[in-house]
Amino acid sequence: MARRRTASNKARAKMVAEMKRSDPTPTGIGARAVVSAPAGSYPLIAGEGNACPINGGDGTLVREGNYLVCKPKRQAAQSHDADPRATAYMQMVTDLDYRTRSGRNG
């Protein structure tokens, strides 16, 4: 009977050791914190400087740490003959978008 317990204890210890080796997120004392990618980020393999979509517009992948983040492309300079109403409307939309994202309501 003692032999069976020893064999089962060895089998259990082997199984636990195998589980610890295959667990990608160890926990407990000495465990490293799992760092997750920022929301909307791309892996470095996507290529810095490549095109990406952002909020329905065109963007460019820019490196931030170990990830790439899509940043909007700079707007072309407004021509002097642009419709002032269109310019005012775009400024209003930009201001509203900023206030919405920053949590400012006023």
OpenMM code with the backbone's topology and positions (N, CA, C; nanometers):
from openmm import Vec3, app, unit

residues = "MET ALA ARG ARG ARG THR ALA SER ASN LYS ALA ARG ALA LYS MET VAL ALA GLU MET LYS ARG SER ASP PRO THR PRO THR GLY ILE GLY ALA ARG ALA VAL VAL SER ALA PRO ALA GLY SER TYR PRO LEU ILE ALA GLY GLU GLY ASN ALA CYS PRO ILE ASN GLY GLY ASP GLY THR LEU VAL ARG GLU GLY ASN TYR LEU VAL CYS LYS PRO LYS ARG GLN ALA ALA GLN SER HIS ASP ALA ASP PRO ARG ALA THR ALA TYR MET GLN MET VAL THR ASP LEU ASP TYR ARG THR ARG SER GLY ARG ASN GLY".split()
positions = [
    Vec3(0.0830, -0.1195, 0.0000),
    Vec3(0.0000, 0.0000, 0.0000),
    Vec3(0.0873, 0.1257, 0.0000),
    Vec3(0.1929, 0.1285, 0.0746),
    Vec3(0.2814, 0.2433, 0.0810),
    Vec3(0.3441, 0.2700, -0.0551),
    Vec3(0.3681, 0.1656, -0.1294),
    Vec3(0.4270, 0.1811, -0.2610),
    Vec3(0.3314, 0.2530, -0.3569),
    Vec3(0.2052, 0.2227, -0.3496),
    Vec3(0.1069, 0.2876, -0.4361),
    Vec3(0.1004, 0.4373, -0.4080),
    Vec3(0.1012, 0.4746, -0.2829),
    Vec3(0.0968, 0.6160, -0.2487),
    Vec3(0.2208, 0.6879, -0.3007),
    Vec3(0.3340, 0.6276, -0.2871),
    Vec3(0.4568, 0.6881, -0.3351),
    Vec3(0.4502, 0.7051, -0.4865),
    Vec3(0.4013, 0.6063, -0.5564),
    Vec3(0.3909, 0.6139, -0.7017),
    Vec3(0.2891, 0.7199, -0.7421),
    Vec3(0.1779, 0.7260, -0.6701),
    Vec3(0.0778, 0.8264, -0.7046),
    Vec3(0.1272, 0.9670, -0.6705),
    Vec3(0.2026, 0.9809, -0.5616),
    Vec3(0.2592, 1.1113, -0.5270),
    Vec3(0.3601, 1.1569, -0.6333),
    Vec3(0.4402, 1.0629, -0.6833),
    Vec3(0.5361, 1.0972, -0.7873),
    Vec3(0.4632, 1.1384, -0.9153),
    Vec3(0.3573, 1.0655, -0.9474),
    Vec3(0.2801, 1.0976, -1.0672),
    Vec3(0.2158, 1.2354, -1.0535),
    Vec3(0.1647, 1.2630, -0.9343),
    Vec3(0.1028, 1.3933, -0.9109),
    Vec3(0.2057, 1.5048, -0.9196),
    Vec3(0.3218, 1.4851, -0.8587),
    Vec3(0.4279, 1.5855, -0.8633),
    Vec3(0.4728, 1.6104, -1.0078),
    Vec3(0.4800, 1.5044, -1.0861),
    Vec3(0.5185, 1.5177, -1.2269),
    Vec3(0.4128, 1.5974, -1.3035),
    Vec3(0.2851, 1.5695, -1.2760),
    Vec3(0.1762, 1.6380, -1.3431),
    Vec3(0.1759, 1.7875, -1.3066),
    Vec3(0.1957, 1.8199, -1.1798),
    Vec3(0.1983, 1.9589, -1.1347),
    Vec3(0.3161, 2.0326, -1.1979),
    Vec3(0.4318, 1.9673, -1.2037),
    Vec3(0.5493, 2.0309, -1.2650),
    Vec3(0.5241, 2.0588, -1.4130),
    Vec3(0.4597, 1.9664, -1.4826),
    Vec3(0.4277, 1.9860, -1.6238),
    Vec3(0.3293, 2.1013, -1.6421),
    Vec3(0.2310, 2.1109, -1.5536),
    Vec3(0.1337, 2.2199, -1.5622),
    Vec3(0.2012, 2.3549, -1.5411),
    Vec3(0.2945, 2.3622, -1.4480),
    Vec3(0.3646, 2.4876, -1.4216),
    Vec3(0.4495, 2.5291, -1.5409),
    Vec3(0.5090, 2.4320, -1.6082),
    Vec3(0.5910, 2.4638, -1.7261),
    Vec3(0.5059, 2.5141, -1.8408),
    Vec3(0.3852, 2.4623, -1.8561),
    Vec3(0.3023, 2.5004, -1.9698),
    Vec3(0.2142, 2.6213, -1.9421),
    Vec3(0.2070, 2.6678, -1.8180),
    Vec3(0.1228, 2.7822, -1.7834),
    Vec3(0.1915, 2.9114, -1.8267),
    Vec3(0.1343, 2.9859, -1.9225),
    Vec3(0.1989, 3.1076, -1.9698),
    Vec3(0.1885, 3.2247, -1.8730),
    Vec3(0.0985, 3.2185, -1.7756),
    Vec3(0.0829, 3.3283, -1.6807),
    Vec3(0.0963, 3.2757, -1.5387),
    Vec3(0.2200, 3.2636, -1.4897),
    Vec3(0.2378, 3.2139, -1.3535),
    Vec3(0.1871, 3.3153, -1.2517),
    Vec3(0.1419, 3.2649, -1.1399),
    Vec3(0.0932, 3.3521, -1.0329),
    Vec3(0.1642, 3.3167, -0.9037),
    Vec3(0.1492, 3.4025, -0.8053),
    Vec3(0.2086, 3.3756, -0.6752),
    Vec3(0.3355, 3.4556, -0.6548),
    Vec3(0.4122, 3.4193, -0.5530),
    Vec3(0.5347, 3.4903, -0.5181),
    Vec3(0.6359, 3.4752, -0.6308),
    Vec3(0.6946, 3.5834, -0.6703),
    Vec3(0.7970, 3.5810, -0.7739),
    Vec3(0.7418, 3.5838, -0.9153),
    Vec3(0.6103, 3.5892, -0.9297),
    Vec3(0.5518, 3.5926, -1.0635),
    Vec3(0.5713, 3.7312, -1.1227),
    Vec3(0.5972, 3.7349, -1.2502),
    Vec3(0.6141, 3.8629, -1.3195),
    Vec3(0.4784, 3.9133, -1.3654),
    Vec3(0.4640, 4.0432, -1.3657),
    Vec3(0.3393, 4.1036, -1.4113),
    Vec3(0.3266, 4.0848, -1.5625),
    Vec3(0.2081, 4.0550, -1.6075),
    Vec3(0.1833, 4.0385, -1.7491),
    Vec3(0.1501, 4.1759, -1.8068),
    Vec3(0.2291, 4.2193, -1.9032),
    Vec3(0.2084, 4.3500, -1.9654),
    Vec3(0.1280, 4.3279, -2.0918),
    Vec3(0.0132, 4.3920, -2.0984),
    Vec3(-0.0694, 4.3760, -2.2170),
    Vec3(-0.0475, 4.4946, -2.3104),
    Vec3(-0.0769, 4.4714, -2.4352),
    Vec3(-0.0596, 4.5753, -2.5367),
    Vec3(-0.1651, 4.6835, -2.5173),
    Vec3(-0.1301, 4.8079, -2.5448),
    Vec3(-0.2295, 4.9148, -2.5367),
    Vec3(-0.3430, 4.8910, -2.6365),
    Vec3(-0.4599, 4.9384, -2.6044),
    Vec3(-0.5746, 4.9203, -2.6932),
    Vec3(-0.5480, 4.9857, -2.8279),
    Vec3(-0.5793, 4.9152, -2.9341),
    Vec3(-0.5630, 4.9685, -3.0685),
    Vec3(-0.4210, 4.9681, -3.1197),
    Vec3(-0.3309, 4.9012, -3.0495),
    Vec3(-0.1917, 4.8994, -3.0934),
    Vec3(-0.1671, 4.7840, -3.1903),
    Vec3(-0.0558, 4.7928, -3.2598),
    Vec3(-0.0151, 4.6915, -3.3564),
    Vec3(0.1197, 4.6353, -3.3131),
    Vec3(0.1521, 4.5113, -3.3506),
    Vec3(0.2851, 4.4580, -3.3207),
    Vec3(0.3895, 4.5262, -3.4092),
    Vec3(0.5156, 4.5227, -3.3665),
    Vec3(0.6222, 4.5881, -3.4415),
    Vec3(0.6360, 4.5337, -3.5833),
    Vec3(0.5978, 4.4106, -3.6035),
    Vec3(0.6091, 4.3483, -3.7348),
    Vec3(0.5194, 4.4154, -3.8389),
    Vec3(0.4203, 4.4932, -3.7951),
    Vec3(0.3308, 4.5628, -3.8879),
    Vec3(0.4053, 4.6700, -3.9668),
    Vec3(0.5178, 4.7181, -3.9162),
    Vec3(0.6018, 4.8109, -3.9902),
    Vec3(0.5763, 4.9568, -3.9575),
    Vec3(0.6748, 5.0187, -3.8966),
    Vec3(0.6640, 5.1602, -3.8622),
    Vec3(0.6554, 5.2436, -3.9900),
    Vec3(0.5631, 5.3395, -3.9921),
    Vec3(0.5471, 5.4259, -4.1079),
    Vec3(0.4439, 5.3770, -4.2081),
    Vec3(0.3930, 5.2548, -4.1911),
    Vec3(0.2911, 5.2031, -4.2819),
    Vec3(0.1566, 5.2707, -4.2562),
    Vec3(0.0703, 5.2657, -4.3566),
    Vec3(-0.0631, 5.3264, -4.3453),
    Vec3(-0.1528, 5.2423, -4.2557),
    Vec3(-0.2466, 5.3084, -4.1872),
    Vec3(-0.3438, 5.2402, -4.1023),
    Vec3(-0.4708, 5.3250, -4.0958),
    Vec3(-0.5859, 5.2610, -4.0687),
    Vec3(-0.7097, 5.3380, -4.0552),
    Vec3(-0.7267, 5.3877, -3.9114),
    Vec3(-0.7734, 5.5106, -3.8960),
    Vec3(-0.8011, 5.5633, -3.7633),
    Vec3(-0.9213, 5.6567, -3.7706),
    Vec3(-1.0258, 5.6231, -3.6984),
    Vec3(-1.1495, 5.7017, -3.6931),
    Vec3(-1.2023, 5.7374, -3.8316),
    Vec3(-1.1975, 5.6419, -3.9231),
    Vec3(-1.2498, 5.6635, -4.0572),
    Vec3(-1.1574, 5.7425, -4.1477),
    Vec3(-1.0397, 5.7778, -4.0998),
    Vec3(-0.9434, 5.8532, -4.1801),
    Vec3(-0.8153, 5.7758, -4.1985),
    Vec3(-0.7195, 5.8390, -4.2642),
    Vec3(-0.5899, 5.7765, -4.2871),
    Vec3(-0.4962, 5.8084, -4.1725),
    Vec3(-0.4116, 5.7121, -4.1403),
    Vec3(-0.3139, 5.7317, -4.0350),
    Vec3(-0.1823, 5.6671, -4.0700),
    Vec3(-0.0854, 5.6819, -3.9823),
    Vec3(0.0473, 5.6261, -3.9991),
    Vec3(0.0860, 5.5559, -3.8698),
    Vec3(0.1493, 5.4391, -3.8809),
    Vec3(0.1943, 5.3656, -3.7629),
    Vec3(0.3206, 5.4302, -3.7075),
    Vec3(0.3170, 5.4639, -3.5781),
    Vec3(0.4282, 5.5284, -3.5091),
    Vec3(0.4663, 5.4421, -3.3899),
    Vec3(0.5961, 5.4229, -3.3683),
    Vec3(0.6424, 5.3387, -3.2580),
    Vec3(0.6288, 5.4109, -3.1247),
    Vec3(0.5686, 5.3399, -3.0274),
    Vec3(0.5604, 5.3858, -2.8888),
    Vec3(0.5970, 5.2677, -2.8012),
    Vec3(0.7215, 5.2656, -2.7549),
    Vec3(0.7689, 5.1529, -2.6750),
    Vec3(0.7851, 5.0297, -2.7619),
    Vec3(0.7218, 4.9203, -2.7209),
    Vec3(0.7321, 4.7948, -2.7944),
    Vec3(0.6137, 4.7710, -2.8868),
    Vec3(0.5383, 4.8744, -2.9169),
    Vec3(0.4202, 4.8606, -3.0014),
    Vec3(0.4144, 4.9748, -3.1011),
    Vec3(0.3311, 4.9571, -3.2028),
    Vec3(0.3037, 5.0622, -3.2991),
    Vec3(0.1629, 5.1138, -3.2737),
    Vec3(0.1455, 5.2438, -3.2785),
    Vec3(0.0160, 5.3067, -3.2562),
    Vec3(-0.0175, 5.3878, -3.3803),
    Vec3(-0.1434, 5.3824, -3.4217),
    Vec3(-0.1876, 5.4554, -3.5401),
    Vec3(-0.2156, 5.6015, -3.5029),
    Vec3(-0.1453, 5.6916, -3.5680),
    Vec3(-0.1638, 5.8354, -3.5463),
    Vec3(-0.2224, 5.8952, -3.6737),
    Vec3(-0.3157, 5.9894, -3.6620),
    Vec3(-0.3734, 6.0501, -3.7823),
    Vec3(-0.2678, 6.1251, -3.8621),
    Vec3(-0.2827, 6.1199, -3.9959),
    Vec3(-0.1919, 6.1966, -4.0811),
    Vec3(-0.2241, 6.3436, -4.0648),
    Vec3(-0.1251, 6.4263, -4.0794),
    Vec3(-0.1454, 6.5709, -4.0666),
    Vec3(-0.2339, 6.6185, -4.1805),
    Vec3(-0.3241, 6.7084, -4.1472),
    Vec3(-0.4132, 6.7654, -4.2477),
    Vec3(-0.3332, 6.8572, -4.3399),
    Vec3(-0.3681, 6.8563, -4.4668),
    Vec3(-0.3042, 6.9482, -4.5610),
    Vec3(-0.3422, 7.0907, -4.5230),
    Vec3(-0.2537, 7.1814, -4.5473),
    Vec3(-0.2809, 7.3219, -4.5139),
    Vec3(-0.4028, 7.3697, -4.5914),
    Vec3(-0.4882, 7.4466, -4.5235),
    Vec3(-0.6086, 7.4980, -4.5870),
    Vec3(-0.5689, 7.6023, -4.6914),
    Vec3(-0.6297, 7.5946, -4.8083),
    Vec3(-0.6018, 7.6949, -4.9110),
    Vec3(-0.6772, 7.8235, -4.8752),
    Vec3(-0.6325, 7.9364, -4.9307),
    Vec3(-0.6935, 8.0656, -4.8998),
    Vec3(-0.8341, 8.0783, -4.9558),
    Vec3(-0.8637, 8.0005, -5.0613),
    Vec3(-0.9965, 8.0114, -5.1213),
    Vec3(-1.0945, 7.9089, -5.0628),
    Vec3(-1.0588, 7.8453, -4.9501),
    Vec3(-1.1486, 7.7484, -4.8878),
    Vec3(-1.2722, 7.8198, -4.8335),
    Vec3(-1.3817, 7.7491, -4.8342),
    Vec3(-1.5070, 7.8040, -4.7842),
    Vec3(-1.4941, 7.8285, -4.6336),
    Vec3(-1.5126, 7.9503, -4.5856),
    Vec3(-1.4969, 7.9768, -4.4422),
    Vec3(-1.5967, 7.8985, -4.3575),
    Vec3(-1.7139, 7.8683, -4.4125),
    Vec3(-1.8112, 7.7888, -4.3369),
    Vec3(-1.7601, 7.6463, -4.3160),
    Vec3(-1.6958, 7.5904, -4.4193),
    Vec3(-1.6401, 7.4554, -4.4067),
    Vec3(-1.5270, 7.4534, -4.3041),
    Vec3(-1.4438, 7.5567, -4.3052),
    Vec3(-1.3345, 7.5663, -4.2076),
    Vec3(-1.3910, 7.5775, -4.0660),
    Vec3(-1.4933, 7.6592, -4.0465),
    Vec3(-1.5549, 7.6744, -3.9143),
    Vec3(-1.6192, 7.5439, -3.8689),
    Vec3(-1.6845, 7.4746, -3.9633),
    Vec3(-1.7481, 7.3471, -3.9290),
    Vec3(-1.6421, 7.2456, -3.8859),
    Vec3(-1.5323, 7.2357, -3.9609),
    Vec3(-1.4270, 7.1405, -3.9251),
    Vec3(-1.3662, 7.1752, -3.7894),
    Vec3(-1.3514, 7.3041, -3.7581),
    Vec3(-1.2992, 7.3447, -3.6278),
    Vec3(-1.3953, 7.3041, -3.5170),
    Vec3(-1.5262, 7.3196, -3.5411),
    Vec3(-1.6263, 7.2806, -3.4421),
    Vec3(-1.6218, 7.1291, -3.4167),
    Vec3(-1.6115, 7.0509, -3.5247),
    Vec3(-1.6064, 6.9056, -3.5114),
    Vec3(-1.4816, 6.8643, -3.4347),
    Vec3(-1.3681, 6.9272, -3.4647),
    Vec3(-1.2435, 6.8963, -3.3953),
    Vec3(-1.2552, 6.9293, -3.2468),
    Vec3(-1.3138, 7.0442, -3.2149),
    Vec3(-1.3315, 7.0834, -3.0745),
    Vec3(-1.4235, 6.9866, -3.0006),
    Vec3(-1.5323, 6.9472, -3.0643),
    Vec3(-1.6245, 6.8519, -3.0019),
    Vec3(-1.5574, 6.7172, -2.9793),
    Vec3(-1.4798, 6.6726, -3.0778),
    Vec3(-1.4091, 6.5459, -3.0644),
    Vec3(-1.3106, 6.5515, -2.9485),
    Vec3(-1.2363, 6.6634, -2.9353),
    Vec3(-1.1421, 6.6797, -2.8261),
    Vec3(-1.2128, 6.6773, -2.6914),
    Vec3(-1.3232, 6.7517, -2.6811),
    Vec3(-1.3968, 6.7560, -2.5545),
    Vec3(-1.4527, 6.6199, -2.5179),
    Vec3(-1.5011, 6.5459, -2.6177),
    Vec3(-1.5559, 6.4126, -2.5917),
    Vec3(-1.4474, 6.3187, -2.5413),
    Vec3(-1.3324, 6.3223, -2.6068),
    Vec3(-1.2239, 6.2319, -2.5684),
    Vec3(-1.1623, 6.2681, -2.4343),
    Vec3(-1.1550, 6.3962, -2.4032),
    Vec3(-1.0904, 6.4390, -2.2789),
    Vec3(-1.1851, 6.4390, -2.1602),
    Vec3(-1.3143, 6.4175, -2.1851),
    Vec3(-1.4113, 6.4143, -2.0758),
    Vec3(-1.4601, 6.5509, -2.0351),
    Vec3(-1.4266, 6.6521, -2.1127),
    Vec3(-1.4733, 6.7889, -2.0824),
    Vec3(-1.6059, 6.8117, -2.1495),
    Vec3(-1.6989, 6.8629, -2.0764),
    Vec3(-1.8334, 6.8845, -2.1305),
    Vec3(-1.8603, 7.0295, -2.1642),
    Vec3(-1.7749, 7.1192, -2.1225),
    Vec3(-1.8027, 7.2610, -2.1404),
    Vec3(-1.7307, 7.3251, -2.2527),
] * unit.nanometer
topology = app.Topology()
chain = topology.addChain("A")
for resn in residues:
    res = topology.addResidue(resn, chain)
    for name in ("N", "CA", "C"):
        topology.addAtom(name, app.Element.getBySymbol(name[0]), res)
